Amino acid sequence: MNQAKTVGELKRNEYHSRSVKQEMRENLIERLRRKEPIFPGIIGFDDTVIPQIVNAILSKHDILFLGLRGQAKTRIIRLLPLLLDEWMPTLAGSDLSDCPINPQLTSNQRILQEQGNDAAIKWIHRSERFHEKLATPDVTIADLIGEIDLVKHAEGRHLADEGVIHFGLIPRTNRGIFAINELPDLAPRIQVGLFNALEERDVQIRGFPVRLPLDICMAFTANPEDYTNRGRIVTPLKDRIGSVIRTHYPRDRKDAIEITRENAWLDRHDSDQRIDIPCYMLEIVEEVARLARVSPHVNQQSGVSARTSIANAELLIANAERRCLAHGETHVVPRITDLHYLAAGCRGKFELLLAENEQAEDKLIASIIGEAVKTVFKDYSDVADLSDVIDAFADNNVSIEIGDDVSTDQLVEAIDQISGLKKIAVAVATEAQAKFEKPGHLAAAAEFILESLYVSDRLSKYAYQGKCFFKR
């Protein structure tokens, strides 16, 4: 079909134009029949959000995605063009996309009247049929709808001629998908300008006497709470949006880890070091975000973005790299020591209800990390079964140093001083499907055990001359 160069060739190929929403509906039906993924890369929404989106598209609705920050709203919107045909024909030389067989816009009708079946065709890829606008307070009606171009008017074009208009983003998206991110940030008077585009499917610019008919699918994102003193969506605009779909954070840790692995920079091929991440370390990172989402000290109207876990996973590896570089090690295995640097990834992503106090913020982050360690450790062992390790600390009156200054070999050597610790570390590493014979994994598992005993009040941890130690 896309070999046609003129309107005549397009007619001979029996081309039939469809509305954008009908096109999306039919392509979605084909994907469902072939059991293909609707939104590849979107994790954890299969039984909740995606069925609602499917219903909305089958119903030919405009869609508002309502959810807290970091819930994949923008990512879903940017995947909607996958439901469009890969290529679409339009009249060459026209300002706006239109059906080449039966154009709706006056300027395109004029082209077809003058050139007939010889009118040239250009093909537009689906990626060019999607436009997105971030709503900010300075967005104007001219940006979205358009404005009369006084220069064109001065050149002699009459106000009844569409050619005098400088079109905004919405008309330029005709026969495509137009998205507005963070809709509540749009000033109410600008939101009013969207009424006709959503319901009557046309726009009118100032006193321009002709309305522009539009074939367009519109999508929006918004946060459910007015948590940053922003505006709200005006009620008549919400009434015109067909489906309002609520998103959510990952419901289980497995999905959350998969999202982090998909988006975080974990495989650092630019380094000579080999990086292995014990699964319990990523579980702790995800548990930090989960606990923050239920903490009474964190503003839950703001939410805790999935970007928190992504940033924290990257920081975890970064500090492990830095530690190993200092000791000349080539096998990088993150351990509990590296968790203390996650505060940098949490600051700004947790909106605290506490007073403006940096120390209070860092104390809360440290507390959440400790609780995350305790929660995850329950999946690998029981603190109540570690009495022999605790007694060994007391009987031998020993302490174990941890931190960036302690190499993997030093930590593994110290483990042998505590009766039973190595055996349990091997069991934990095995449960985590890690190669316990590797010193890095053994050291990480041992420190995981010791930190779990500390946060369970079975061991104490103290600092002395810039060093940190575990002792009974």
Secondary structure, DSSP 8 states (H G I E B T S, - for coil): -TT--BHHHHHHTT-----HHHHHHHHHHHHHHTT--SSTT--S-TTTHHHHHHHHHHTT--EEEE--TTSSHHHHHHHGGGGS-SEEEEETT-SS---SSS--SHHHHHHHHHHGGG-BEEEEEGGGGEEEEE--TT--HHHHTEEE-HHHHHTT--TTSGGGEEE-HHHHTTTEEEEEESGGGS-HHHHHTTHHHHTTSEE--TT-SS-EE--EEEEEEE-SS-TTS-----HHHHHH-SEEEE----SSHHHHHHHHHHHS----TTSSSEE---HHHHHHHHHHHHHHTT-TTB-TTT---THHHHHHHHHHHHHHHHHHHHHT-SEE---GGGGGGGHHHHBTTB-BSS-S-HHHHHHHHHHHHHHHHHHHHTTT--GGGGHHHHHHHHHHT--EEESTTS-HHHHHHHHTTSTTHHHHHHHHHHHTT--TTSHHHHHHHHHHHHHHHHHTTSSEEEEETTEEEEE-
